[in-house]
Amino acid sequence: MAEIHDFQAELDTTGLYCPEPIMLMHNRVRDMQTGEVLKVVASDPATTRDVPKFCQFLGHELTYQQQVGDSYVYFIRLG
């Protein structure tokens, strides 16, 4: 990863497929505060569609998204 990002929580959903990564993200953000950043690592290509929709629907900001090998990395600032 080219940049270092600050985050308060991390969720690794590697090996899980839709809808499990999004369900786990819903559960994780419940324990977080507005403005905090969640780092999500996923292996399911569907997350490239699902994570931005999750953020848009719930009012969170997707601040970073990158594919790293077979993994997808997201940083989400809670709205």
N, C-alpha and C positions, 0 to 999 in steps of 0.2 A: 504494500500500500504506500502510495507516494506521500500521504499526509498523516500526521498524528491527530487523532480526534479525541476530545475528552468525552467520556460517557460515564454515567452513574450505574448502569446495569447492563448485563450482557445476556443474550439468549442464543443458545446454539441449537438449531433445529435440524442439523445435518442428519440425513437419513430419513427424515419425515416428509410426507407428501400431503398436498392439499386435501383437506382443510386444516390439518394439524398445526403447521407453523403459525397460521393466523389465529387459531384458537389459543395457542400458547402465548402469542403476543398480546391478545386481549387480557389474558390472566395476568401477565407480567406488568402491563401498564397500569392495572388497578392499584398496584402497590407503589406507584411512582407519583411524583409531584409535577405540576405544570412547569415546563422549562427544563426538566431533566432530559437526558439523552439516553436512549436505549440502543445498544449495538445488537444487531441481529445477524447471525450467520446461518445460511441455508444452503441446501443442495438441490432443492426442487426448482426447476426453471419457471414454474408457474408463479413463484414469488415475485418475479420481475413485473408481473401484472397485478398480483394480489396486494403486495406491500404498498405501492402507490395508491391503490384504491382504498385500502385500509386507512392510510393517512388522510386522504381527501375526505372520506366519509366521516372520520372522527375528529377532524380538525387538527391533526398533528402535522409537523413539517418534516418531510423527507429531506434531510440535509446532505446526504451522501449515499451513493449507490454505485457499486462496482462489482464486476465479475472477476474473481481471482481464481484461475484454474477452473475447477469444477464447483467452486463455491461462489455464493453471492453474499455480499456484505452490504448492510444497510445501517445508516445512523438516522434515528428518528427522534426529533425534539418534540416532547409532548406539549400539545396546545391546551 
